[in-house]
Amino acid sequence: MTKEENEKRLAYLKNIVLNLPEKPGTYQYYDKEHTIIYVGKAKNLKNRVASYFHKETDRFKTKVLVSKIHDITYTVVNSEEDALLIENQLIKQYQPRYNVLLKDGKTYPSICVTNEYFPRIFNTRNINKRYGTFFGPYSHISSMYAILEILKKVYKPRTCRYPITEEGIKQGKYKPCLEYHIGNCGAPCIGKQSYEDYRQNIEESKQILKGNTREMERKMKAKMEECAAELRFEEAEKYKQRYLALANFAAKSEIVSYTIADVDVFSIINDDNNKNAFINYIHVTNGAINQSFTFEYKRKLEESDAELLNEAILEIRERFKSTAKEIIVPFEMDFKIKDATFFIPQRGDKKHLLELSEMNAKQHKFDRLKQAEKLNPEQKQTRLMKELQDRLKLPKLPYHIECFDNSNISGTDAVAGCIVYKGMKPSKKDYRKYNIKTVEGPDDYASMQEVVRRRYKRMIEEGTSLPDLIITDGGKGQMEVVRAVVEDELHITIPIAGLAKDNRHRTNELLYGFPPQTIGVPTNSELFKILTQIQDEVHRFAISFHRDKRSKSQLHSELDTIKGIGTKTKEQLLTHFKTVKRIKEADLQQLTNIIGGSRASLLFNYFHPTDPNSK
């Protein structure tokens, strides 16, 4: 490989890394033959994969691995534990060259509920569905043992391996073991516990293993409170520990289940313009994910999601040689596939798989959008303006946005600031500062009206283009006083919105309309972040101006108000007399000796306007 080819390869890989999500998941490295050479997991995909491409990497193995990478794919999941399970499955399936661990046949343990007359519950690494129902696998062994301990103490399933039958019980073939005598078993083998009661316990145990632990938690808590009320504190502590263990127990992975044998999962997500669609494909074999890819399809004119997915399913299954008998899809399909059936899950493990597929498709869409916006930053700004326009139902794109804020301390040094955003970016050359001239005391509403009146009256007189949207730093009250000036006094039409804060002084809602209504904008969205940025910026601008003005007033001297007395003269006087009081007490001759006759006369006449010596 030449130097130019290597630089091109690294640039391609680093571009992929820049667009990776900061979410848990697995990542796969491919060589030039597109063979998987490494599989890894991460709590934060972007940070983990980026660490391989740091210049300070000094491990020889890592350097060799990076030199072989030609492509990167990833799968997003909901937790680090799920990522661990997928990594385990992929390593065992593909045997990547640079993976050392997890290549053996040993897998994570699972919990088995047998199909016997009186079922047993135990952990195992050998999966054979003929013997029972399996739950897991469990990447955290402590969690598995915690749930087994809970089941053992609460439901007391038998631990013996006797092939107990109904006929054997009737004939009295069995004897109670030590587990019965120490209270760990109900002895169904001798009829001490009924078959119905035992089976009920097993069914409840299965519900816990499926993750339906809320009812069990309530029972544990009730039992704990009952024991505490009866002053049986040791028993209460035991139930407390069980309750906490159950509450903290991580149920089996939502993406791996032995009840799912061989399944294809498809989901479709459209882009914002509805021109392209992102179709995610997940293949599950023997209860574990072994393939996950997202493909981008260009939509034909008036082509529906169902029509596009019909075409994609056939193509993708042919590409990966899939023979799965069951295909999970998000909606009804209008065609059939030989030897396969479509299924729309409503709940359970298959529903979780469909949600996982949709999450990966959405993530791929987001990554593509982020990549496109890096190449064309204006695309992002236009998208945000379009989103704001749609949410507020504005007549045109809010390209020019202005926001106002006041700042004062008990009415003193009152000022206001106006900031301008153009194309969702601050236009600092258009920022304006205002000294409050007509308002006495701390009246924010009147101050706001004065500033808005001065701002837009001047813009009208000068013929300057008016803003597309006004945002007030405040709620309904601020919006109303701005509206009164803009519409009632100046008779112009400008949409007005307000950004209200919660009791912790954090932006929490966008208001629009009269009467103002709360506009639903997710607090974690890009648009909400921009609006919060606007509010923070106008607050910073106004308070900075207020602080500057306050600092100047605090350093102000009475000498500054005397016409003809400049900075150097003031410095001369204060250097000699030290204080303004001593300057006032000085006679004309003393002042003349310091600053000369003409300036001395000005100063003396200012402090002694009726003094006969001043003539």
Secondary structure, DSSP 8 states (H G I E B T S, - for coil): --HHHHHHHHHHHHHHHHT--SS-EEEEEE-TT--EEEEEEESSHHHHHHGGG-TT---HHHHHHHHH--EEEEEE-SSHHHHHHHHHHHHHHH--TT--TT-SS----EEEEE-SSS--EEEES---TTSEEEE---S-HHHHHHHHHHHHHHH----------HHHHHTT-----HHHHTTS---GGGTSS-HHHHHHHHHHHHHHHTT--HHHHHHHHHHHHHHHHTT-HHHHHHHHHHHHHHHH---S-TT--TT--EEEEEEEEE-TTSSEEEEEEEEEETTEEEEEEEEEEE--TT--HHHHHHHHHHHHHHHTT---SEEE-SS--SS-BTTBEEE---SHHHHHHHHHHHHHHHHHHHHHHHHHHHH-HHHHHHHHHHHHHHHHT-SS---EEEEEEEEEETTEEEEEEEEEEETTEE-GGG-EEEE--S--SS-HHHHHHHHHHHHHHHHHHHT----SEEEESSSHHHHHHHHIIIIIIS-----EEEEEE-TTS-EEEEEETTTTEEE---TTSHHHHHHHHHHHHHHHHHHHHHHHHHHHHHT--GGGGSTT--HHHHHHHHHHH-SHHHHHHS-HHHHHHHH-HHHHHHHHHHH-TT-GGG-
